[in-house]
Amino acid sequence: MAEQRRSPENPTRRRFLGYLIAAPTLAVGVTWAAGGFDSAEAAIPSPPQPEDLFDLGDLQNLAAAPTSGLISVRVNEDGTASFALHRCEVGQGITTTVAMMIAEELDLPVEKIRITLADARPELLMNQLTGGSNSVRSIYTPVRTAAAIARQRLIRTAAARWGVPENEVATRDGVLSHTSGRTATYGDLTTAAASDTTIQVSADLKAPADFRVLGKPHNRIDALEAVTGRKQFGMDLRVPGAKPCMVRRAPTINGTPKAVHNLDAVKAMPGITDVAVVTYGVAVRGDTFGQCIDALRALEVDWHPGTVAGESDETVLAKLKKARLPLAVPPLGSVSVDAEFTFAFASNAPLEPDNAIADVRSDRAEVWSTLKVPIVAQKNIAAKLGLPIDKVVVHVVPGGGSFGRHLFDDVAVEAAEISQKMGKPVKLSWSRTDDFRQGRTHPMCISNVRATYLLGNVLTFEQRHTSSETDFGHGLGEMITATAAELPIAGNLSFAESVFLLSQSVPYNFGVVTQLLNEIPLKFNTGSMRNIYSPNVVTAMELVVDRLAAKMRKDPVTFRREFLKDRRLRAVLDKAVEVGQWGRAMPDGTAQGIALHAEYRGAVAMLVEIDCRPETVNRPIEHGVTGPRVTKATIVVDAGLALNPRGLEAQMIGCLNDGIALTLTSSLHIRDGIPLEGSWDDYFYTRQWNTPPDVRVVVMPPTGDTPSGAGELGVAPAAAAVACAYARATGTMPTSFPINHGTLGFEPFPLQPSTPQSPTDGLDHSY
């Protein structure tokens, strides 16, 4: 067993520094600390890759460190505690987990913790980005430290008031007590405990063995509001004077208006108040969204071509093949495995349509939107409007999903531009068709793998990943620039290459291992879809691992166990094999598949079963391509210290469905510079008829004192396990994903007008 590595996330002592902030009631700011990762050795070890030494989460922690003391926990006079979270809630449950952290260290019921989302705070610099499965990992120690100091300060105040030693004052559920019978609530003492100057203090954090809240399953704090329809998302917000607004868009991605022939006629339509030409289209504002749709459909617009006019799946694939980096080791005939895999464009449109409210005046602006990098949004909005940054207020709103989409602020910037040109507040909503055709996509890519083996060992493993350009202009690029001197990578690498090297690694001892990225400069609207590069990279890798096992005449599980570097991966593999009953007899046309993944300092094993029999593949589904069905899934996850196992289970099930979609059904078909997909009906994310009825999530016992990242951790092994199962069930290794991409199962919406008419036949499809 290799010696445990030390990293900034793995503190060696439990006392942490913080600050009492001058405030009317008790307020505590904090410093930063961060976690580690164990590795294990095998027979012929491979040298460590950059991700093994310093991963993307370490980068984010390092970049956030200088401003970590600018967040604070406050204890209020009503006995509650409040925290303005500098991360965005988009359904991943971060607000619940943070409430649990504060409740644990403050000895206050979770129900008395009030979590709000912080506005854009430029003073936080790089400490207000939600992405990379880093939120919990980066704020775990700071938030707990603030709560622990607050509790200590309340104890000290009570002890002084009662004239007793501090160690005789106990806390429980927001009440301080002494053996003499004296009690006080936190609200009673928060004013007395407050400081009139800002001073540095320290506190001891609880050991995990003493936790009463963290590590225990907990329902989401917003669950009741969500299921009863009372939760407020962006589309639910009401700002005085902000009327509905939509945009007519070009028939190619990023096309711009050349001429509009009937502005006055459209402005005279019922309910329409304003029409304005903006950067990427023509905006209409009206009393209702239905009136906006009617108006934008009536517009007569000539268009300039967009940034990828004329591009299609075929042209992009040809350019990717020309840009492939060479493999260093020549093919060695019968002792090498060569494979090339193609992955189509995929949408990261969230379920809630992109939306933003903007109220722009001559000297100031206020914007409300779901933003995962609000500081960058504030800067971009200010630049678009020609205003100083301090005259732009950006409010972060909970979102109905993200999948990486809300790392980008284009809808908020566009709403601000429209409001400025119209001189009125607007409530902008993109249509579903806008989301799929003009929104963000995961780039098309190819992955080439060559592995050589001899005498029971794998000698070399090379992977060359070629992709259309990935946009990292949402703040992560600035983090890379700011921390370049600390990164275990050399040379003048692009942002994409840096992210690739800090997120990808081969978990097997395969001799000389190299993984390299090359991207071609095609200006699609790309983004960091959930798990970034990993679903494609790991699917290609694990399919080749299965092929190597077959070449060496070994069972896929036995082969993996022999070559794994990490004991944590070996443990989740063994548990998945046990719980999922690996190797059980199955009918022809069905099979099991298994895949592993380590990232964000966590580890996952996925064991799935798939049905590829004709009667399943050819099921009639209206307006769709059915294909195989995953019938069973066993997910085993080691997230270090799982703070909320119930939330972690939900995340893993979401990752599973993402992986099924990417492997079997979900893709964008690009033709003449724009996707053909124009709605969720066209874009076949995992549906009920492809979702396994039997899913088991096993959360491993804690393997450390800190949590790993987990929100995206399961996507890659899910996609890979489904691909491996499909290969075993059909006897043919798939090389193009999703496997149904070649069949267009829908009639595309027209490209113009850009938004279809609202459907009127909903009741015809209800049950």
N, C-alpha and C positions, 0 to 999 in steps of 0.2 A: 504494500500500500504506500502510495506516495505521501510525502509530508503535506499536511494541509497548508494551502497557500493563504497568505494574508492579503487582504485588500482593504481599501478604505471603508468597505461596508461591514467589516468584521471587527468591531471594537474589542480591545483587549481588557477594558475595564468598564464598569457600569455607571460611573459618575460623569455627568454631562453638564456643560455650561449653558446658561441662558441669561435672559435679561428681564428684570422687572421694569416695565415701561411706565413712565409717568402718565397716569390716566385716572379718571374719577373712580372707577372700580378696578378690581384686580385684572391686570393684563400682563401676559408673559410672552416675550419673544425668545427665539432659540438660535443655536448654532447648528452645524450639520455634522452628521456622521453616516457612514455607510456600511456591505456584507461580503461574504466570501464564498468559495466554491471548492469542493473537494475533487480531486482527480485520483485515478487508480492506474496502475501499470498492468501491461500484458506482455506476452512473449517477446515480440519484436516491436518496441515502441516507435511510434511516429513522433517526430519533433513537434513541439507545441506550435499551434497557429496563433495569429494575433488575437482572435476571439477568445482563445483559452486563457490568455494573459490579461486582457483588458477589453471588455466588450462594450457594446453600444450604450448599455445602461451605466457603466462606469464613466463613460464620456459625459453622459447627461448629468450624473451626480457631480462630476468635477466642475462642469460648467455652471451648475446651480449653486455650488458651495459659497461663492462670495456674497450672495444676497440671501442666504437661508435665514439669517437673523431678522429679516424684515417681515416675517409672518408672525402672527400672535394668536393665542387662545385667550378669551376673555370670560370672566365669571360675572354674571349679571345679578342684579338685586332681586330678581324673582327666583333665584336659585338655579337657573339654567346656565349653560356655558355655550358660547358662540364662537364660530370659526369661519372666516371668509376663505374658502378653499381656492387656492391658486391653480387649480386644475379644472377641467371641464367634465361634467357628468353627461355621458351620452349613452347611458344604459348599462355601462360596465359595473356599476355599483360602488364607485369610488367614494361617494358621500356616505354610504353605509359603513364602509371599512374605516374611514377617517373618524366617524362618530364613535365606532368601537374603540379605536386607539385612545381617543380622549376619555371616553367613559372608563376605560381600564385604568389609566394612570390617575385620573381625577377621583375615582370611586364615586362616580355619578351614573345614574341609570342612562342607558342609551337614549331613552325617550326624552331626556332633558338636554340633549345635545342639539344645538341648532346649527346646521351646516348651510351656508349660502355660497354662491359662486362669486368670486372676486371680480371686479371690473378689471380692465387692462391696467396693469401697474408697471409703467416703464422702468421704475426704479428697481424692479426685480431682475432686469436684464434678461438672463437666459433661464430663469427659474419659474417660467409660466408657460410651459409647453406640455401638452398632454399627448403622449405618444411613446412608442417603443416599449410598451409594457413596463414603464418606469415609474409611474406615479406613486404607487404604494412603496416600491423599493426605495425611492428617493426621499419620501417624507416620513417614513416610518419612525425613525429616531427623532427628527426635529419635532414632530407633532407630539409624540409621547413625552419628550423632554419638557415642552411647554406645559403640558397638563400636569406632569409630576411636580414641576416647580410651583405651579398654582396650588396644588394640594399641600405641598410643604409649607407654603406661605400662609395658607389658611390654618394649618395646624399650629404654626408659630404664633399667629395672631390669637387663636383661642387659648393657647397655653399662657400667653402673657396676660390675657384678660382674666383668666381663672387663677393665675398664680400657681400653675402646676408645671412639671417637667413636660417637654414636648413628647417624649416617648410614652407618656401616659394618655395622650389624646389619640383617639381612634377615629377613623372615618368609615362611613358606610352609606351608600346611596344618597350622598349629598348632605349628610348630617355628621357633625363633629360631636363626640361624646367623651365623657370622663367617668371613671369608676365612681366618682362622687354623685353621679346622677345628673350633672350639668350637661346640657346639649345646646347646640346652635346649628342652624342651617347655613349652608354656604352663602345664601343670600343675605343672612344676618351680618356676616363678617366681611363681605367682599369690599365694602367701602373702607373699612378699617384696615384691610389687608393691602389695599392699593398703595402704590409708592408715588411720592410727589417728585421724584427724580428717577432717571433711568440708571439702574445699577446692575452690575454683573453678579449673578448667583449661580449655584450649582445644585444638582439634585441627583439622587440615585433612582434609576429605573427599576421597575419590578423585573424579577427573573421570570422567564416563561413558566416555570413550575408554579408560580403564584398567580398566574392569570385566572380571572374569573369570567372575563368577557372574550378576549382575544383567543382564537383557537377553537371557539365553540360556534356551532352553526347559528346563524342569526338571519332572520328575514330582513329584506330591504326596508329601510326606513321610509321609502316612498312607495311601497307596494300597494297600500290601501288606496292612496290617491291615484295611482296608475290604473288599477283594475276597476275603480269606480268612475274613471273619466275626469277626475278633478285635478290631475297633475297638469301643470302649465308648461307646455312646450312653446317653441317660437311661434308656431301658427296660432296659438291661443292668446298671444299677447294683444292687449289693446292699449294703444297710445293715442291720446286725443289728437284728432285731425289726420291721423295716418290712414289713408284710404288704400284699398287694394290696388296692386300694380303688377303688371306682367310685361314680358318683352317678346316681340317678334324677332326671330333669329334667322341666321343665314343657313343655306343648305349645305355648308361645309363648316368644319370645326374652325372656330375663331374668325369666320367671315365677318366683314364689316359692311355697313350700309353705304351704297354709292349714291342712290337717289330715292326719295320717297315722293310719290306722285299724288297722293290724296290725303295729306295731313289734315286739312280743314274739314273734309267730308267725314273723316273718322272721328275727329274731335266733336262733331255735331251729333254723333250717335247717342242713343239713350244712355244716360248715366255717366258718360265719359267726361271727365273734367280737364284732362291734360294729355297731350301727346308730345313726346320729345325724342329726338335722335340722340342715341348714346353710343359709346364705343363699339359695342358688339350687337347693336340692334336698334329697334324702335320701341320705346316704352310707352305704355298706355296706363292711365290711372282712372279709376272709376268707382262707382258706388259699390259694386259687387265684383267678385272674381269672374262670374259668368259673363257680365258685361265686358270685362277686360278681354276675355277670350274671344267674344264676338268681334270686338274692335280690332284686336291684333290680327285676326283671320281676314278682316276686310282690308287691311293695309296692302298697298301696291308698292313693292320695294324692289329696286335693283341692287345687286350685291357684288362687292369685291370678293375674290376667292380667299379662303382661309389659309392657315399656315401649313396644312397637309393636303391641300386640294389635289385630287388625282390619285392619292395613295389608297391602297386596298390591302387586304390580307396578303395577297400574292406579291405585291410590290415590296411590302415591308419585309416579308419572309426572305425574298431574294436579297435584299440589302443586308439583312442579318447574316445570311449565309456567307456573303462576301466579306463581312467584318469579323468572322471567327478568328480568334487567336490560335496560333498553332499549338499542337500538343508536342511536348518535348521528347517523349519516349516513342520510338517507332513501334508500330504494331508487331506483335510477336507471334502471329499465327495462332496456333492451337492453345497458347498459354496467355492470351489476352482477350479482354472483352471490350468491344467498342460499341457505343450507342449514341444516337442523337435524338433529342426530344424537343418537340415544339409545343409552346404554350401560347394560346390565343390571348388577345386583349380581353380583360375582364373589368366589369364596372364595380366601382365602390360606392354607388349611390345608396344613401341611407333610406330607410322606409319613410321617414318624414321628408317631404320635398324641401329642397334648400330654400331658405327664407331669411329675410332681415327687415327690420324697421329702421328707417333713417329720418331724422329731423335735422335738416341742415339750414342754418341761418347765415347771414352775411359774415358774422364774426365767430361762429361756433358751430359745432355739430354734435349730435348724440345718436348713437347707433346701438341697436339691440340685435344680437345674433348668436348662434351656436358657434363658438370659436375656440379651437384648441390651442391657438397661439395668438391670443388677443393683443399682445404687445406689437407683433408684426402687423396685425390688422390695423391697429391704431396708426402706425407709421404709414402704411400704404394708403389709408383713407385720408390722412392729413396731406400726403403728397398729391393725391388725386384732386383734392379740394383746394389746394393752395393755402392751407391753414397751418398755424403752428401746432405741434403735437399736443401741447397742453390745452388747446382749445377743442380737442376732440375727445369725447367721453365714449368709451366702448363698454357696453354691458354684456356679460357672458350669460347665455340662456341655456338651460338644459336641452339636450337634443334627443330626438327619436332615432338613435343610431348614428354611426359615423363611418366605420370601416376605413378610417383614414381620410375621408372626404373633408371633414371639418378642420383638418390641418391647414386648409387653404381658405382664404377670405374673399374670394372673388364675388360671392353674392353680397357680402356686406359692402365691399367697395362699390359695386354696381348700384346698390340701393342708395348709397351716399351721393353718387354721381347723378342719379335720377332726381333725388330730392333737391339737389343744388340747381339743376337745370329747370325744374318745375317751380322751384321756390315754395314747395309745400312738403309736409311729411308724407312718406309713402310706406306702405306695407307690401314689400316685394315678395312674390313667390315665384320660383321657377316651376314650370310644369314637369310632370314625370318625364316627358319627352326631352325637355331641356336637360334634365339630370342625366339621362342616358346618352344623349347625343353630344351635348356641349359640356358635360361635367367631367370629372376626373376618372381616369382609367388606370388599371394595372397594365404595364407595357407588355406587348408581345415580346417573346424571347425564345431563344433556343439554348439548350444545354448539351454540350458534348462531354462525354465521359470515356476515358480509356483506363482500364486497370490491367495490370499484368500480375501473373501468379506463377509459382513454381514450388514444388516439394511441400505443399500444404501451407504455404505462406503467400500473402499478397505483397508483391514487391513495390509496386507503384500504383498510385491512384491520382489521376489528373482530371480536373473538371474545368471546362472553359464555358462561361456563361455569357451569352451575347444578348443584349437587350436594346430596345429603343429607349431613348433618353428618359430617365426618371427625374422628376422635378423635386429638388430638395430646397426650394426657395422659401420654405415656410418657417425657417428658424433653425433647423438642424444643421444647415450649412454653416451658419454663423458659429454654432457650437464647435464644429470641427475646426474652423479657422482659429477660434479662441484657444483651443486646447491642443493645437497641432504638436507642440513641443513635448507633450506628455504621452502621445499615442505611440503604440508599438509598431508603427508602420513608417516607412521611409519614402522619400521621393515626393514629387509634386503631384500628388494624386488628386483626382476630382472628388467632389463630395460623394458621388455615387460609389466610386471605388473604395473610398474610406468607409462608408457605411457597410458595403459588402464585406470587406475584410474584418470589420468589427462585429459582424453578426453571423458569419458563416464559418463552420469548421466541420471536419470529418470526425465522428466520434469513435472511429475504429483505428486500430494499429495496422495500417496498410502501407508500411514502409515510407517511401518518399511521397508525400501528399502535397498537392498544390490545387488551389481554387482561385481562379482569376475571372475578372469581369471586364467586358468591353461594351460600351454603349455607343449607339449611333445617334447623331443629332437630328432626330425627327421631332418636330414641335407639336406632338399630340399633347392634350391636357392630361398629363400623367400625374401620379401621386403615390404616396407611401401606403398602399393598400395593406390591410391587416396582415402582419407578419412579413411585410416587405418582400425580400427575395426568397425567403426560406421555403414557401410551399413548392415553388418550381425546382429550386436547387435540391431539396431533400427528396422530392418525388423521383427525380432523375437518379440521385444517389442510391436510394433504397431499392429501386428496380434493378440497378446494376449489382447491388449487394445480393439480391435474390439470384441473379444470373451467375454470380461468382459461386454462390453456395451450390447451385446446380452443377456447374462445371467441376467443382471439387467434390461432388457427390455427398453433400452434407445437407441436413435439414436446415431450413432458413433460420430457425431459432438457435439451433446448436452452433451454426456458423457465427451468428452475431455474438453469442455469449463468449465464444472463444476469442474474438477479436476486439471486443469492447474495451475502451480505455478507462471508462468511468464506472466506479462501483455503484453510483446512484442509478445510472442507466441500466446496469445489470440487475439491480434490485427491482426497478419498475418492470423490466422485461420479465423477470421470473414471476412477479405477481400477476402480470397480464396473462402469461402462459397458464398459470394455475387457475385464475378466475375465469378466463375466457375459454378454457378447455382446448388449448392448442392441440391439433392433431386428431381431433375427434372425426369419426367417419361422417362423410357428407355426400349427398347425391351428386351424380355427374352434372356439370354445369354450375355447380356452386363451389365455393372455396373460402378458406380463411386467408387473410393477409395480415402481416404485422410490420410495424415501422416504429422507429425510435427517433427522438429529437432532444437535443439539449441546447437551450438558449436562455438568455435573461437570467442565468444562474439557476435554472430549473430543469427538470427532466420529465419526459413523458413517453409512455409506451401506448400504442394504439393497436388493438387486435380487432379486426372487423371480419364479418362474414358477408358474402355477396351472392346474389342469385342472378346468374346470367342465362338462365334457361329461356328458350324462345317464348314460352307462354308468359314470362315476366317481362322480357325485353320488349315484346310487341304488344303490350297492353294498350288498348285504345284510350288515349287521353286527348280531350278536346284542345285544339290550339297548342299542341305541344309534342315534344319528342320524349318518349318515356325512358327507354333504356333499362339497364340493370337496376336492381334495388339492393341497397345495403340492408340486411335483415337483422344484424346484431352488431353491437359494438361494446368493447370493454376498454375503458380508458383508465390508465393508472398514472397518477401525477404526483411528482415530488416537487413541491413549491417551497422547499426550505421549511419555513414556519408558515403554515397556512393560517392566515388570520381569521378568515370566515369561510370554513369549509363549504357551507351552503352556496355562497357566492362563487367559490372556486368551481364547484360542480356545474353551476350554470354556465360559467365561462367555458368549461371544457365541452359541454354539450353544444354551445354555440360554435366553438372551434370545429367540432366534428361536422356540423352541418355546412360550415364554410368549406371544409375539405372535400366533402361529398360533392358539393356544387362545382368546385374547381376541377375535379377529376372527371365527373360524369356529364354535367349539363350546362354550366354557366360560362358564357363567353359573349363577346361582342363581335359581330361580323362587320368589318370595315369595307365600304365600297365608295369609291369616288370621294374620299376625304371625309367620311362621316359614318358613324355606326348605323346599321339598319334597325337595331333595337330601339324601341321608343316607349316602352312601358315595362312594368313588372310582368305583364302577361307574356311579353316577348322574351324577356330575359329570365332564363329558367334556373333561378336559385332553387336550392333543395326544397321540394314540395312534400306534402304529406305522403304521396305515393312513392317517394324515394327515401323517406326518413325511416331509420330502423325502429321497429316497435319495441325492441329489447336493447336498452342502453344501461350500462353499469359504469359508474364512476367510482374509482377507489382513490381516496386521498391518503397518501403514505404518511406514516408518523413523522413528526418533525425530524429533519436532518441538520438543523442549525437553529440559531437564535434569531435569524432575520428572514424576512420573506424574499422569495425570488420574484421576478416579473412573471405574470401568468396570463394576462388578458389575451395575448396572441399565441401563447406557447403551444397550443394544441392544433393549430391550423395545419402546419407542415406535416406532422406525423399522420394526421387524419387523411390529408390528400394522398400521401405516400402509401398508407396502409390500404386504402381503397384501390389504388393503382396496382399494388402487389396482389391483392385478392383477385382483381379482374384478370391479371396475367395468369394466375394459377387456375382460375375457373375456365378460361377460354383456351389455355395452352399457347397463347400468343402475347408477347410483351407489348403493351401499347406504347406508342411513341409520339402521339399527337393528342393534346388535351385542350378542352374536355373531349372525351371520346365521341360525343355526339356533335361536335362542332361542324362536321361536314354535312349535316342535315339541317336545312333551314325549315323549322317547324311552324312558321307563322308568315302571314302576309304583312310586309312592312307598312307602317304608316307613310303617307306621302311626305316628302321633305319640305314642301311648302303647301299651305302655311305650316310654320314650324310646330305649332301646338294643335293637336286634333280637337275636333268638337267634343264637348263633354258627353259621355255615354248616357243614354236614356233607357237602356234595357237591363239595368241592374237586377230588377226583380225576376227577370227571365233566367238568371243564373243562381238564384238563391235556393236554399234547401229548407 
